[in-house]
Structure formats: structure tokens, C-alpha cells
Amino acid sequence: MLGTVVSFIVALGVLVFVHELGHFLVAKRAGIRVERFSLGYPPKAIGFRWGETEYCISWIPFGGYVKVAGMADVGTEASTGAPWEFPSKPAWVRMAVVAAGPAMNFAFAFAAMVFLFRAYGIDTSPTTTVEPAEKSLAAEVGFQRGDRILSIDGRRVSDAYELSRALEAAARQGATVQVQRGDEEFALHLPPTAADSGYGLRLLRPAAVGHVVPSMPAARLGLQSGDLIVAVAGQQVTSWAEMSAHIRRHPDEEIELAWLRGEQRLSATIKPIAVTDGGRTIGQIGIGPMVVQHRVGMGQALALSLDGLYGSTSVIIDFLGELVRGHRSPEELGGPLRIAQMAGETAEQGVQSFVGFLAMLSVNLAIVNLLPVPVLDGGQLLLLALEAIRRQPLSVRQREIAQKIGLAILLFIMLLVTFNDLQQMVFHRVKELLR
């Protein structure tokens, strides 16, 4: 519990600091006087003054703020018209100051991804064993389930990442593939293809345990990294996908699990916990697949980080769009308790997992802050855009009404996500105890 709390405070502190630093730096650059830089919300715990700015840490840890001249902590404040005040600056300058917070969160996420790719490489599967999709081009040229690809056009492939890159190149110009099937080795020819699905080759990842999440059913059972799961609920499994699919079908049900540890076969009953995924309840036992790190250079790390940032942003925006259209359930939204839980879990797994979690959380924070809710950065940008269109600022009364509406929306969202957290993490377990 202590580790979870500390990890949560560190994660939130880092991301809030980065966000507010964006506002601070652009405001300073624009010649706006910054009166206070606070991590956390009042009342103030500790602080000091340096120049015109008071730097402080406040007691309520869920956020932070930069107080600029001409704006009040709460409500509105009449500007004196001094040139260093926020309202005295052109609308585009004020928009830049407001947008700088989310921009810094995106920049932090990108920098974190570059660090991870350079320091640890790419997490990939150590296997090159494949299966062809039914009626795919790969099946037509002779691939079968369980074939292991050794090389493509004479270049050896040792992991799933090298295999995917080689197949992408083969799709453009064709390639000769050296394949191992049992004790036999032979060559197959892949022609060029423009199909979106490529050749229809799927990786056949073994059901080998890579890491075990602390406090989850697998950890309590005693599963270890390197264990090979061979049966779930009486069904033999030969791949990670098969194993995972069987476990997902049994939330809150006791099932038999069999695995190999070296030459020894072990078995025991396990009860997957119930979690919500895409509006469905599935079972999880808390294990991850076996992975290896594939090292990359700086140029590739930058390209992969851009792809990762774009992909993460797209996933979150798509989810919010589906949520608005009613295609996803609000129960999928997580709040501070779930964030704290994930912070603790990733911190226990090491620096790589924790920094990756910070990158994802930073993207989430940036997008949430850009929502058109008046008290958030996105709402402020919307009001400033309206001011630019109307060529005059909103009245004090209009701004106060917008702020009250925004606070009400924000409070509702906070209550909703906190209730979801309690439902998933507390109420669910209380029900189990009462059974």
C-alpha cells in the first residue's frame, strides 16, 4: 500500500509539474508576470518566493496551477490593464499560454518513449513461429501452422520484430523464405503483394509466462517467469492466444491450470478475477507473455516514438468518440484509485514499466485537458477562440457562468470515475466476501 501511494504521488507530481511548466515557460516568454507556481491545490503546505513568483507545494495533490497576473485563483479578477497582465495580451498569445500545458504533456510522453526505445529497445516476442490465416496468400504458397521462419532473402530473423520488418519489405518486392517444419528445412517463395493484410501470417506466440503481476491470482498460485502453460480448464493450449482466450471465458470461476516448469508438469486450481473490457466481463490471472528487447538506433527510436505518440492519441480519441456515441460504457473510465493501482504495479515491475506508464498517462492528461470544458485548458481555448471571433472578450458574468458549468461537469466526471474505481476495486471484493 505504501509503495502504491508513493508511486501515485510521484507519477502525479511529475506529470502535473510538466504540465504547469508548459504554462509557466510560455507565460514568461510572452512577458506575462507569473505570481504563483503550485503543485497541488490550496491550502499551501510549503513554499518560497524567487523574484516575482511564489513556488509552492499545496495539500490537495490532484493537480496544480500557475497563477498569472490579471487572473484570480477562483472566479474572475478585473485587470488593471498593465502590460504584464494576462488579459492585456492578444488572444493568440493567451491561447499559446493555455495550450502550452497539454503540449508539454505530449512532449514529455514523446521524450519518455524515445528514452525507452534507446535504453531498452522494443519489446517483442522471441519466436518466429507462424500460422497462416485461412485462404491467405501465405497458405497458398505452402505455409502451415507451426512453421518457424529462419531467414528471409538470406537475412536471418531471430524475433517477431525482425520478422515483421522483413515481411514488410517482402510485400514490396517479394522474397525467398527459409522455413523449418519439424526436422525439415526448405524454401518458400513469397510474391509481392498490395493486400492490406499482407500475407496473412500470424505469429504463434508460445504460452510462456514472461512476468507475473504481484497480488494477482497467478502470483498467489506461484507461477514463475518461464513457466509454459499447457492446459486451461481441461483444454490443451499451444499458443498464448489460445491460453488467453480460455482464461478470459472464466471470470470469477475456479478452473484447472496446468503448466510445465522445466521437465516437471504442475497443475492447480485458479480463480481469474473479473474485469471489464470493452463493456464485457472477462477473466484475468495477471501474467504477461515472454518478451525480449530488440535494440534500435536513435533515428529509429524517434520514428517509433512518433508512431507511438500518434497511436496512443488516436486510441484515446477513438475511445472518447465511441463513448459519446454510446458504443462504449462509462464504466470503462478509470479514476484516481485505478491510476494509483497501475502506478504501484508498474513501479514494482521496474523503471521501464513505470516510465511507459508515465508516458501513457501524460498523453491521457493532455487529451483530457483539451476537452471543451470551461475550467480545463480546452474550455479556455474555446472561450478565447470565441473572443477572437467576436473581437471582444466575454463579460465577467458570462465567464463566471462558464466556469460554474465547467466545475459542475468536472465534479460529475470525478464522481463517476471514482465510483467506477470503487465498483471495480472495492465493492466487487466486498460482494465476494459476503457470498
N, C-alpha and C positions, 0 to 999 in steps of 0.2 A: 504493500500500500504506500509506504513512504517513497519507494522508488518511482511509483506511478505518479504521485503528487509532484515530486521534484522534476521528473521528466516533462510533465504537463506544464509546469511553471517555466521551465527552460524553453520549451517549444513555443509557448505563447509569448514569452518575453522577447525571444529572438525575432519572431515574425512581426510583433507589434512595433518593436524598435525599428526594424527595416521599413515598415510601412510609414511610420511617423517621420523617419529620417528623410524619406522622399519629400513629404510636405515641407519639412524644415529647410532642406537644402535649396529647393526651388524658391521658397519664400524669401530666403536670404539673398539668393541670386537676383531676385526681382526687386530687391530694395525694400521689402516689407519687414517691419520690426516684429520679431518673434518674442513674445513676452513669457511664454512657458512651454517647456517640452516635458511631457509627463508620460511615464509608463504606468498604466493603471489610472483609475478614476478617483476623484476626491472621496474622502479626506486624504490629505498629503501625509505620507509616513516620514520620509526624509527628503532633503533637497539642498541645493546650494545655488547661488547666483554667480554667473560669469558674464560680465558685460551687461547687455540689456536683457538677457534671457535667464529665467529660473529653470534649472533642471531638477526634476524630482521623480521619486517613485511614490505612488499612491496606493492606498489599501485595497481598493477593488480591482482585482487583477485582470478582468475580462476586457482588455482593450487599452487604449491610450489616446492622447490627443496633443496637438500643437495649437497653442493659443496665440493668435496673431493680433496685432493692433487693429482696433476697429470692430472686433467681434467679441461677444461675451461667451463665457463658459456655457451658460444656459440662456435661452431666449435670444433677444436681439439687443444691440447696443448702437446708439447713434454715433456716427463717425464725426470727428471734428473737422474732417477734410484735410488733415495733414498728409503730405505726400507719401509718408512711410506706412500709411494705413491700408489694410486690405481692400476696403471699398473704394479707395481712391485710384486703384489700378484699373486699367482697361479690362473688359470681360475676358479676353483671351489670356491675359496674364493670370487672372484669378482661376480660370479653367485649368491652366497649366499647373498651378499650385495644388489644386484639388486632385487632378489626375495623377500627380507625381507619386502619391501613396500606392495606389494599385500598380502603377508602372514599376515601382521599386520591388513590389512583391513578385511580379513577373520576372524582373531582372535577377532577383535572389534565386528564384526557382531555376532559372537558366544556369546561373553560376554554380548552383549546387549540383545540377545534372552534369555539367562539364567536369566538376571535381570528381564525381562518382565514376564517370566513364574513364577519366585519366588514371585515377587511383586504383580502381577495382576492375575496370573493363566492363564487358557486357555479360550479364548473367544468361547463360544458355545451357541447353541440355548436352550432356556428354555423349549422347548417342546419335548415330546417323542411320538407324534402322527405320524403315518406312513401310507404309502400306498404301496401295493405290486406291483412289476413290472408284466406285463402280462406274463403268463405262467411260473412264477418263482416258486421256491420251497416254498416261503412264501405264495403265492396264493394257492398252492396245499394243504398246511396244514390248510388253512382256514382264513388267514388274509384278511381284507377288508380295503378299503380306509377310513381313519378317525379313525381307531383303535388306542387307546392310550395304550402303554405298561407301566404297573405299576411295574413289577418286573420280573427278570429272575433268575430261580432256587432259589427263595425266597429272592433274594437281590434286594431291591428297586432301581429303576433308576429314577433320577429326572431331567436329562438334556440329551442333544444329545450326549455329550462326554461319559457319563457313559453308555448310551445305546450302542454306537459303541464298547466300550471296552467289554461290556458284550456279545454282538453278536459275537465278535471275539473269545471269549472263548467258546461260544456255538458251533461255527463252528468246534471246535476241538473235543468236547465230547458230543454235544447235550445238550438240556436244555428244561425245562418247563417254559413257558412264561405266566404270568398273564396279561390278556388284559381287557380293559374297552371299551365297544361299546354301546354308549348311556348310559342308566342307568344299563346296564347288565355287570357283571364281570364273566369271565370264563377263563379256561386254555387251551393253545395250546402247542403241543409238537414239538420242532424243532430237527430234527435228525442231526448228524454230517454231514458236507459237505466239499468237497475239491474244490468246484467251485470258480473260481476267483471272481465272482460277489457276493459271499456269498449267502445269502438267497433271494436277490432281494428286500429287504425292503428299501424304500426311505423315508427320513424324510419329513414330511408335515409341513414345517415351515409356521406359520401364516404371513399374510401380515401386520404385525405390525411395525410401524416406530420405529427404535431404535435411530438413530441420524440423524440430518439434517445438510447438508453441507452448511455453510454460503455462501451467494451470488448466490446460485443456485436457479432454479425455485421453488423447494419445500419450501425453506426458504422465498422467496419473496411472495409465496402464503400464508404462515403462518402455514404450517404443523408443528406438535409438536411431540416430543417423546411420544409414547404410542398410537398415532392415529392408527386406524385399517382401512386400505384401503379395500373397499368392491366392487368397480367398477372402471374400466378404459375404457374410450371411449365407454360407454354403455354396456360393457361386465362385468358380475359379476365375481369376483375372490375370491377364498377361500384359496389361498396359496401365499407365496412370489414368487415362480417360475412363477405362472400364471400372477401375477401382473407385475413382471419384464418383462416378455415376451411381454405383451401388450404394455408397455411403450416403449420398445426398437423398436417396429414397427412404431413409430410415431415421428421420428426426425424432429424438426422444424415445427411441426403441432400442432395446438391448439386442445386439447382434453378435454373431461369432466372427472373430477376425483371426486369420492365420497368416504367419509370416516366417520367412527364413532369416536366420542370423548366422551367417556362415553356412555350415552344413546342417545346422540344427533347425528343425521345424518347431515353431511355437504357436500356441493358439490361446485365446482368452475371449471373454465377452466384453463388449464395449458399448457405451451408450452415446451416440453422436448428439451433440447439443443442437437445438433448433434455432436457426437464424432465418431472417427474412432476406430474400434475394430476388429482386425484380417482382415483388408482390407475392412470391411463393415462399413457403416454408420448406427449408432443406436441412439436411443434417451435415454437421462438420465435426471432425475429431481433432483438428489443429495440427496438421502436418503440411509440409511443403515438399516439392519434388527435388531430386538431386540436381544440383547445378554446378557448372564450372565457370570460371571467368575467362573471357576472351579479350585479350589486351588490344587497345586501339590507340592510334596516334591523335595528336591534338586536332588536326583538321577533321578527322572522322568524329572525334568527340564533340566538336562544335556542331557538326551536321546532325548527329544523333540527338544532341540536346535540343536543337531547334525542332526536330521532328517530335521529340518527347514533349516539349512545351506545347506545340500545336495540338498534338494528340490529346494531352491531358485537358487542355482548354476546350477542345471540341467535345470530349466526353461529358464534361460538366455542363456545358451549354446545351447539349442534346438532352441530357437528363432533365434540366430545368424546363426545356421546351415540352418534353413529354409530360412533365409534372403539371404544367399549366393546361395542357390539352386533356388531362385526365387519364393518360395512358400509364402513368406511374403513380404509386401510392405515396402520400405524405409520410407514411410510416417508415419509409426508407431514409428519411432525413435524420442525420445524426447531430447530436449536440455536444456540450462540453464534457459530459461523462464518457461518451464514446471516444471523443478526441483524447481524453486523459488515458483511457484504457489502451488506445492504439499507441500513444506516446510511450507508455510504460512497456508495452510488448516489444515495440521496435527498439527501444533503448536497451532492453535485455538482450536483443539479438545482435547488437553491436553498432558501430559507427555507421556502417554502410546502410543498414536498415533505417536508422534514426534520421540520417541526413536525407534519405529518399522520402521518408515520411514528411520531413520539413518541407521538401520541395513540393510535394503534392498538396500539403496544407496551405502553402503560400499561394499556389495557383487558386485554390478554393477561396482563400481570403480575398484575393484580388477580384475575382469574379463576383463574390457576394457583395463587396464594397461598391461594385459598379452597377448593382441593381438600382432601378429608378425610384428609390425610397428616400424622401427628403433628408433624413438625418444621415444617410450614407453618402459616400462620395458620388455615386451615380445620380442620386437625387439632387445633390448640389450642382452637378454638371448640367442636369436638366433645367434647373432654375436659372442658371447662368446663360444657358442657350436661349431660354425664353426672354431673358433680359436683353440679350444681343438682338433677337428678332424684333422685340418691341421698342428697342433703343431707349429704354428707361428701366430702372430697377423696380422690382416688386415692392409694394408698400410694406411697412413694418407689420401691419395686420395680416397681410397675405403670407408673409414669411413665417409669422407665428403660427398661423393655421396649418401651413405646410409642415412645420416642424412637429406640431402636436399629432398630426396624422401619421407622420413618419415614425414617431416614437411609439404610437399605438400599434402600427404594423410590426415594428421591430420587437416590441414586447410580446405580441402574439406569436411571432416566429420563435422567439426564445422559449416561450412556454411550451409550444408544440414540440420542438426538438428535445427539450428536457424531458417531457412526458414520454416521447419515443424512447429515450435512453432508459428511463425508469422501467418502461414496459419490457424492453429487451433484456436489461441487466439486473433488475431488482424484482419487479412484480412476477416475472416468469419463474424465478427461483423460489419466491415465496409460495407460488402455486404448487411447485414440486414438493416443497416441504410439508404442505398441508394435505397432500394426497395420502 
